[in-house]
């Protein structure tokens, strides 16, 4: 069985320093902490969670709140990338993850009550639903939280540069000669509103009037079905758009389905740009041009922010991750 003495011998640090790292003391440099944790992982060291809890007054558990209404659950492509990045950082620093629900022990309760019963040290909220009163209750509490794809004055937040990504998508279509550029929005979600903002800003800056007929809201859960319905509505326009920027790749997939069912082609008749760069985007026919957000980096940065808040008692922070346009085959010049 690996002990802290084995780690001390391997790293060259004293057993006291190694112990401080696993007990969460702040007087150890990040470089030293990282070397000790990496070595512990290599050697397969498992710290005694109960002993650490008694010493640090922490449970070493982080709650994961993920309410995803489309039905995809943990198979949702956004969740998969985010949670992998989050988990890698959190576990390397000695934390376990636990999913948080409203109900516990067969009784109706809220997220906050669940967090208190389980004694979590902090919560990461992925795709938060601001309409949920139980979610608002959690935000008003003193439990450290980091929110993905949301704004907050009291909790830490992290999100992709949705506005800039949308502008790049529209500017790309404009550079190909498109002027009748439609937008399938992401509904009343934080990301959806920001991506709509980017679309409108780009159209204004390029001097292209934004035709209200060309702006159709998909659902806030970004389903393929809502993308298909939105595209069918666009196909009924007197002048059908030559290009569509969809606020999510699933919306773009639905739009491509509707276009094909109407006997048209992508990009022959209509060019399509999505947002997210989900795994299947490059396997579609044609492969989807899209705005890539770095979900792994979102997750790992979120973990760093939350653990810093837990261990240092830091106030709320905010971070925005840059995006990039990935050009594939779903657009053509006109």
C-alpha positions in Angstrom: 0.0 0.0 0.0 1.4 3.4 -1.0 1.9 5.9 1.8 2.8 9.6 2.1 6.4 8.4 2.9 6.6 6.8 -0.5 5.4 10.0 -2.2 7.9 12.0 -0.1 10.8 9.8 -1.2 9.8 9.9 -4.8 9.3 13.7 -4.9 12.1 14.8 -2.6 9.7 16.7 -0.3 9.3 16.0 3.4 6.4 13.9 4.6 5.0 17.0 6.4 4.8 18.9 3.0 3.1 15.9 1.4 0.6 15.7 4.3 -0.1 19.4 4.0 -1.0 19.0 0.3 -3.5 16.2 1.0 -5.0 18.1 4.0 -5.6 21.3 2.0 -3.1 23.6 3.7 -2.6 26.9 1.8 1.1 27.4 2.6 2.3 25.1 -0.2 3.2 26.5 -3.6 1.2 25.4 -6.7 4.3 23.9 -8.3 4.9 21.7 -5.2 1.3 20.8 -4.9 1.0 19.8 -8.5 4.2 17.6 -8.4 3.0 15.8 -5.2 -0.5 15.2 -6.6 0.8 14.0 -10.0 3.2 11.6 -8.2 0.4 10.4 -6.0 -1.7 9.6 -9.0 1.2 7.8 -10.7 1.8 5.7 -7.6 -1.9 5.0 -7.1 -2.1 6.7 -3.6 -5.5 6.8 -2.0 -5.7 9.4 0.8 -7.9 8.5 3.8 -11.0 10.6 3.1 -12.4 10.4 6.7 -9.1 11.6 8.1 -8.9 14.5 5.7 -12.5 15.5 6.5 -11.7 15.6 10.3 -8.6 17.7 9.6 -9.9 20.1 7.0 -13.6 20.3 8.0 -14.5 19.6 4.4 -16.2 16.6 2.8 -14.0 16.6 -0.3 -17.1 16.2 -2.4 -18.4 18.5 -5.1 -22.0 18.4 -6.2 -22.8 18.3 -9.9 -26.2 19.9 -10.9 -27.1 19.1 -14.4 -30.7 19.5 -15.5 -31.0 18.8 -19.2 -34.5 18.9 -20.6 -34.0 17.4 -24.1 -33.8 13.9 -22.7 -30.2 13.2 -23.8 -29.0 13.5 -20.2 -25.3 12.7 -19.6 -25.1 11.8 -23.3 -25.6 15.4 -24.2 -22.4 16.4 -26.1 -21.9 19.6 -24.1 -22.1 17.7 -20.8 -19.6 15.0 -21.9 -16.8 17.5 -22.7 -17.4 19.7 -19.7 -17.7 17.0 -17.1 -14.5 15.2 -18.4 -12.5 18.4 -18.0 -14.1 19.1 -14.6 -13.6 15.6 -13.3 -9.9 15.4 -14.4 -9.0 18.6 -12.4 -11.3 17.9 -9.4 -10.1 14.3 -8.9 -6.5 15.3 -9.3 -7.0 17.6 -6.3 -8.6 14.9 -4.2 -12.3 15.7 -4.7 -15.1 13.2 -5.5 -18.1 14.2 -7.6 -21.8 13.6 -6.7 -24.9 14.3 -8.8 -27.4 16.6 -7.1 -31.2 16.2 -7.5 -34.2 17.8 -6.0 -35.3 14.7 -4.2 -33.5 12.6 -1.6 -34.6 9.6 0.4 -37.8 9.4 -1.5 -38.9 12.8 -0.2 -39.4 16.0 -2.1 -36.7 18.6 -1.4 -34.6 21.2 -3.1 -31.1 21.3 -4.4 -29.9 23.4 -1.4 -31.3 20.9 1.1 -29.7 18.0 -0.8 -26.4 19.8 -0.7 -26.6 20.4 3.0 -27.6 16.8 3.8 -24.7 15.5 1.7 -22.4 18.2 3.1 -20.9 19.0 -0.3 -18.1 21.6 -0.4 -19.3 23.3 -3.6 -21.4 22.8 -6.6 -20.8 23.1 -10.4 -24.0 23.9 -12.3 -24.0 22.8 -15.9 -26.7 24.2 -18.2 -28.6 25.9 -15.3 -32.4 26.5 -15.5 -32.9 30.0 -14.2 -36.7 29.5 -14.1 -36.4 26.8 -11.4 -37.1 28.3 -7.9 -35.0 25.6 -6.3 -32.1 26.8 -8.5 -32.5 30.4 -7.3 -32.5 29.1 -3.7 -29.1 27.5 -4.2 -27.7 30.7 -5.8 -28.8 32.7 -2.7 -27.0 30.3 -0.3 -23.4 30.6 0.9 -22.3 27.3 -0.8 -19.5 28.0 -3.3 -20.9 27.6 -6.9 -19.6 27.9 -10.4 -22.1 28.3 -13.2 -21.6 27.4 -16.8 -23.4 29.3 -19.5 -25.1 31.7 -17.1 -24.6 35.2 -15.6 -24.6 35.9 -11.9 -23.6 38.7 -9.6 -23.1 36.4 -6.6 -21.5 33.2 -8.0 -18.6 32.4 -10.2 -19.4 32.0 -13.9 -17.7 30.7 -17.0 -18.9 30.5 -20.6 -17.8 30.6 -24.2 -17.5 33.8 -26.2 -20.9 33.2 -27.8 -21.2 36.7 -29.2 -17.8 36.6 -31.0 -18.5 33.1 -32.3 -21.8 34.1 -33.8 -20.2 37.2 -35.5 -17.5 35.0 -37.1 -20.2 32.6 -38.5 -22.2 35.5 -40.1 -19.0 37.2 -41.3 -17.9 34.0 -43.0 -21.2 33.6 -44.8 -21.1 37.3 -45.8 -17.6 36.7 -47.2 -19.0 33.9 -49.4 -21.4 36.4 -50.9 -24.5 35.6 -48.9 -26.8 38.4 -47.9 -30.1 36.6 -47.2 -28.7 35.1 -43.9 -31.2 33.6 -41.5 -30.8 32.6 -37.9 -32.3 29.7 -35.9 -32.0 30.8 -32.3 -31.5 28.9 -29.1 -34.5 30.2 -27.3 -34.6 31.9 -23.9 -31.3 30.5 -22.7 -28.1 32.5 -21.9 -26.2 31.0 -24.8 -29.2 31.5 -27.1 -29.6 35.1 -26.3 -25.8 35.8 -26.7 -25.7 34.0 -30.0 -28.7 36.0 -31.2 -26.9 39.2 -30.1 -23.8 38.2 -32.1 -25.9 37.5 -35.2 -27.7 40.9 -35.0 -24.4 42.8 -34.3 -22.7 41.2 -37.3 -25.6 41.9 -39.6 -25.6 45.6 -38.5 -21.9 46.0 -38.8 -21.9 44.4 -42.3 -24.7 46.7 -43.4 -27.2 43.9 -44.0 -30.7 44.5 -42.7 -31.8 41.7 -40.4 -35.1 40.5 -41.9 -37.5 39.6 -39.0 -38.8 36.8 -41.3 -35.4 35.2 -41.2 -35.1 35.0 -37.4 -36.8 31.9 -36.0 -36.4 30.7 -32.5 -35.7 27.1 -31.9 -36.2 25.5 -28.4 -33.9 26.4 -25.5 -32.9 22.8 -25.3 -31.5 22.9 -28.8 -33.2 19.7 -30.2 -32.9 18.4 -33.7 -36.7 18.5 -33.9 -36.9 22.2 -33.1 -34.2 22.9 -35.7 -36.2 21.0 -38.3 -39.4 22.9 -37.5 -37.6 26.3 -37.6 -36.1 25.5 -41.0 -39.5 24.4 -42.4 -40.8 27.9 -41.4 -37.9 29.5 -43.2 -38.6 27.5 -46.3 -42.1 29.1 -46.4 -40.6 32.6 -46.7 -41.4 34.4 -50.0 -37.6 34.7 -50.6 -35.9 31.6 -49.1 -32.6 32.5 -47.3 -29.4 31.4 -49.1 -27.7 30.7 -45.7 -28.7 29.8 -42.2 -26.7 30.2 -39.0 -28.0 27.9 -36.3 -27.3 28.6 -32.6 -26.5 24.9 -32.0 -25.3 21.9 -34.1 -28.4 19.9 -33.2 -30.5 22.7 -34.6 -28.3 22.7 -37.7 -28.8 19.0 -38.1 -32.6 19.5 -38.0 -32.3 22.3 -40.5 -30.4 20.0 -42.9 -33.0 17.3 -42.6 -35.8 19.8 -43.5 -33.9 21.1 -46.5 -33.4 17.6 -47.9 -37.0 16.6 -47.3 -38.0 19.6 -49.4 -35.9 18.4 -52.3 -33.1 20.9 -51.8 -29.5 20.4 -50.9 -26.8 21.6 -48.5 -24.8 23.6 -49.6 -26.1 23.6 -53.2 -29.3 25.5 -52.3 -28.7 26.7 -48.7 -25.5 27.0 -46.7 -25.5 26.0 -43.1 -23.3 27.0 -40.1 -23.8 25.5 -36.6 -22.4 26.2 -33.2 -20.7 23.8 -30.7 -18.7 21.4 -32.9 -20.3 18.3 -31.5 -18.6 15.0 -32.3 -20.9 14.0 -35.2 -20.5 17.4 -36.9 -17.5 16.2 -38.9 -19.2 12.9 -39.9 -22.4 14.5 -41.4 -22.9 14.7 -45.2 -21.9 17.3 -45.9 -19.6 17.8 -42.9 -20.9 20.8 -40.9 -19.1 24.1 -40.7 -19.5 25.3 -37.1 -18.2 27.4 -34.3 -16.2 25.2 -31.9 -16.3 25.8 -28.2 -13.7 24.1 -26.0 -16.0 22.2 -23.6 -13.0 20.4 -22.0 -11.4 23.7 -21.2 -14.7 25.1 -19.9 -14.9 22.1 -17.5 -11.3 22.2 -16.3 -11.3 26.0 -15.7 -14.6 25.7 -13.9 -13.1 23.1 -11.5 -10.1 25.4 -10.9 -12.4 28.3 -10.1 -14.7 26.3 -7.8 -11.8 24.6 -5.9 -10.1 28.0 -5.4 -13.4 29.4 -4.0 -13.7 26.4 -1.6 -10.1 26.4 -0.4 -9.4 30.1 -0.3 -12.9 31.5 0.4 -12.5 33.6 -2.7 -15.3 35.9 -4.0 -17.0 35.2 -7.3 -15.0 35.2 -10.5 -16.0 35.3 -14.2 -14.2 33.9 -17.2 -14.9 33.6 -20.9 -13.3 31.1 -23.2 -12.5 31.9 -26.8 -14.0 30.0 -29.7 -13.0 29.2 -33.3 -14.8 28.8 -36.6 -14.2 25.3 -38.1 -14.7 25.4 -41.9 -16.0 22.2 -43.5 -18.3 21.4 -46.4 -21.8 22.8 -45.6 -21.3 26.3 -47.1 -20.5 27.5 -50.6 -19.9 30.8 -52.3 -22.6 32.4 -54.3 
